[in-house]
Amino acid sequence: MQPRLSHAAALSAMIEARTARVGILGLGYVGLPTAVHFAQAGFRVLGFEVDQARALAVNRGHSHVCDVPDEALRSLVEVRRLEATVRAERMAECEVLVICVPTPLTPAKQPDLSHVHQAVDSIARGARPGQLVILESTTYPGTTEEVVVPRLQAAGLAVGEEVFVAFAPERLDPGNPSRFRDIPKVVGGHTPTCTRLACQLYEHIVDRTVPVSSPTVAEMVKCYENVFRNVNIALVNELTLLCDRMELDVWEIIEAASTKPYGFMPFYPGPGVGGHCIPVDPYYLAAKAREYDFHVKFIEVAAQVNDSMPYYTCSKVVAALGRHGKSIHGARVLVLGATYKPDVPDVRESPALKVISLLRKRGAEVRYHDPYVREVTLPNPGSRLESVDLTDETLRSADCVVIATNHRCYDYPWIARSARLVVDTRNALRDVRSGNVVSL
Ligand SMILES: NC(=O)c1ccc[n+]([C@@H]2O[C@H](COP(=O)([O-])OP(=O)(O)OC[C@H]3O[C@@H](n4cnc5c(N)ncnc54)[C@H](O)[C@@H]3O)[C@@H](O)[C@H]2O)c1
């Protein structure tokens, strides 16, 4: 009689042969590309979604994520290599379950782990020996050990022997889909076997995995990466405020500093920070730190500076209009770009929306144009605005044009020529020398 394989050995063999079925929980900006990459690597993928319309769209081959073209999705759906479902009980069909659900903040900027709790509960309800559960959602150090592991143990499963758990942070760069494979994957398992299995899985879709000693270390790596970015953006934003006072061009300074061949990397100022990561994740770390009577001062300082940038942008517009003899009250302002970064359709936490709201509060008549976003809901008091057409007439009729997001598709020389006055928060007009342009 053949000796029975351990659960780990059996799972490893299935991962190697790509016969392990991969379930992805949450088919958003992270989950959908991940599902597509596993399916393209030869796995059968089942995507779990709580949003029925989203699941239906995926099954029709319609992608809502800019980095996943419809054709790529359709070709996988047609051969049933990728399927979306709202039926959580089908998780029992999967050997691998990857959690890619949102980790937002509460209105009081506290971590809101409700989606992670829900996702783990739905996994635990149908969990069986031989499954690998991986958390990819960004969260504070300790979540995997405190939330995922105990719920599987409570379901009667021995983690590390019967089921396997790891944290593997997502590091994707929206708008840059070609980089998916060459971004190394950090993996921290609950046990060395968990780490090994998770690395083995990811080696099918990325060129390099980086095993670390625990899920908590992997979680801290992700927090550190995002705090690093947040703090450095705050530093250059603060320098911008100083340069403004000293009448120096911060962009010229960054460009020259960037020529240093070691020990420096450029970050760029802007109207604030946005997206689902940079303004959110630092608060996850700060909340955890407080449990240890520790106050992460850099995070608080960075938030103060970055949060002030939409106000600073607004004051630049007021001053620029003033120099043209116009009051902000009743001025027609056209904001170009509503998204938090260029060339993506994502407006989450976008500083452009904050700038629009602040300008409206000061009495300006604000319109916006964004080729990626037809309509936006503004924060406080929550009114809606529709994107206008970008024409010579729209540009000429504005008292001030604010470049809030530097989409690549904009014809910047034309914008500079047609607009009476431009406040450029992204240095998009660096090559256009014109008296009507004010930089941040
Ligand atoms: N967007 C990014 O650039 C990025 C980069 C790195 C890491 N992350 C992290 O990845 C995670 C996901 O972010 P995202 O941008 O993909 O979010 P998203 O909002 O685009 O997608 C999340 C999806 O999960 C679904 N969902 C919520 N609860 C669910 C549940 N219990 N079961 C199944 N589906 C559920 C939602 O309906 C939504 O479709 C977050 O923790 C985020 O911080 C995001």
Ligand as a Chemical Component Dictionary entry (heavy atoms), coordinates in Angstrom:
data_LIG
# 
_chem_comp.id                   LIG 
_chem_comp.type                 NON-POLYMER 
_chem_comp.pdbx_formal_charge   0 
_chem_comp.three_letter_code    LIG 
# 
loop_
_chem_comp_atom.comp_id 
_chem_comp_atom.atom_id 
_chem_comp_atom.alt_atom_id 
_chem_comp_atom.type_symbol 
_chem_comp_atom.charge 
_chem_comp_atom.model_Cartn_x 
_chem_comp_atom.model_Cartn_y 
_chem_comp_atom.model_Cartn_z 
_chem_comp_atom.pdbx_ordinal 
LIG N1  N1  N 0  -5.365  49.335 -5.651 1  
LIG C1  C1  C 0  -4.067  49.262 -5.455 2  
LIG O1  O1  O 0  -3.288  49.867 -6.160 3  
LIG C2  C2  C 0  -3.487  48.395 -4.348 4  
LIG C3  C3  C 0  -2.099  48.123 -4.370 5  
LIG C4  C4  C 0  -1.567  47.315 -3.371 6  
LIG C5  C5  C 0  -2.394  46.824 -2.366 7  
LIG N2  N2  N 1  -3.736  47.129 -2.364 8  
LIG C6  C6  C 0  -4.546  46.560 -1.299 9  
LIG O2  O2  O 0  -5.317  45.491 -1.841 10 
LIG C7  C7  C 0  -6.581  45.387 -1.190 11 
LIG C8  C8  C 0  -7.692  45.457 -2.208 12 
LIG O3  O3  O 0  -7.656  46.710 -2.848 13 
LIG P1  P1  P 0  -8.376  46.993 -4.220 14 
LIG O4  O4  O 0  -7.823  48.283 -4.706 15 
LIG O5  O5  O -1 -8.306  45.807 -5.107 16 
LIG O6  O6  O 0  -9.900  47.169 -3.716 17 
LIG P2  P2  P 0  -11.212 47.209 -4.636 18 
LIG O7  O7  O 0  -12.218 47.980 -3.877 19 
LIG O8  O8  O 0  -10.855 47.639 -6.024 20 
LIG O9  O9  O 0  -11.663 45.691 -4.744 21 
LIG C9  C9  C 0  -12.078 44.939 -3.671 22 
LIG C10 C10 C 0  -13.203 44.030 -4.110 23 
LIG O10 O10 O 0  -13.507 43.148 -3.018 24 
LIG C11 C11 C 0  -14.905 42.940 -2.989 25 
LIG N3  N3  N 0  -15.246 42.410 -1.670 26 
LIG C12 C12 C 0  -15.420 43.069 -0.507 27 
LIG N4  N4  N 0  -15.668 42.202 0.494  28 
LIG C13 C13 C 0  -15.648 40.962 -0.042 29 
LIG C14 C14 C 0  -15.823 39.656 0.480  30 
LIG N5  N5  N 0  -16.055 39.458 1.773  31 
LIG N6  N6  N 0  -15.751 38.607 -0.363 32 
LIG C15 C15 C 0  -15.519 38.806 -1.696 33 
LIG N7  N7  N 0  -15.334 40.022 -2.243 34 
LIG C16 C16 C 0  -15.385 41.088 -1.431 35 
LIG C17 C17 C 0  -15.478 44.294 -3.346 36 
LIG O11 O11 O 0  -16.812 44.188 -3.825 37 
LIG C18 C18 C 0  -14.503 44.756 -4.444 38 
LIG O12 O12 O 0  -14.919 44.350 -5.715 39 
LIG C19 C19 C 0  -6.603  46.531 -0.173 40 
LIG O13 O13 O 0  -6.173  46.050 1.056  41 
LIG C20 C20 C 0  -5.576  47.507 -0.730 42 
LIG O14 O14 O 0  -5.023  48.301 0.295  43 
LIG C21 C21 C 0  -4.297  47.886 -3.348 44 
# 
loop_
_chem_comp_bond.comp_id 
_chem_comp_bond.atom_id_1 
_chem_comp_bond.atom_id_2 
_chem_comp_bond.value_order 
_chem_comp_bond.pdbx_ordinal 
LIG N1  C1  SING 1  
LIG C1  O1  DOUB 2  
LIG C1  C2  SING 3  
LIG C2  C3  SING 4  
LIG C2  C21 DOUB 5  
LIG C3  C4  DOUB 6  
LIG C4  C5  SING 7  
LIG C5  N2  DOUB 8  
LIG N2  C6  SING 9  
LIG N2  C21 SING 10 
LIG C6  O2  SING 11 
LIG C6  C20 SING 12 
LIG O2  C7  SING 13 
LIG C7  C8  SING 14 
LIG C7  C19 SING 15 
LIG C8  O3  SING 16 
LIG O3  P1  SING 17 
LIG P1  O4  DOUB 18 
LIG P1  O5  SING 19 
LIG P1  O6  SING 20 
LIG O6  P2  SING 21 
LIG P2  O7  DOUB 22 
LIG P2  O8  SING 23 
LIG P2  O9  SING 24 
LIG O9  C9  SING 25 
LIG C9  C10 SING 26 
LIG C10 O10 SING 27 
LIG C10 C18 SING 28 
LIG O10 C11 SING 29 
LIG C11 N3  SING 30 
LIG C11 C17 SING 31 
LIG N3  C12 SING 32 
LIG N3  C16 SING 33 
LIG C12 N4  DOUB 34 
LIG N4  C13 SING 35 
LIG C13 C14 SING 36 
LIG C13 C16 DOUB 37 
LIG C14 N5  SING 38 
LIG C14 N6  DOUB 39 
LIG N6  C15 SING 40 
LIG C15 N7  DOUB 41 
LIG N7  C16 SING 42 
LIG C17 O11 SING 43 
LIG C17 C18 SING 44 
LIG C18 O12 SING 45 
LIG C19 O13 SING 46 
LIG C19 C20 SING 47 
LIG C20 O14 SING 48 
# 
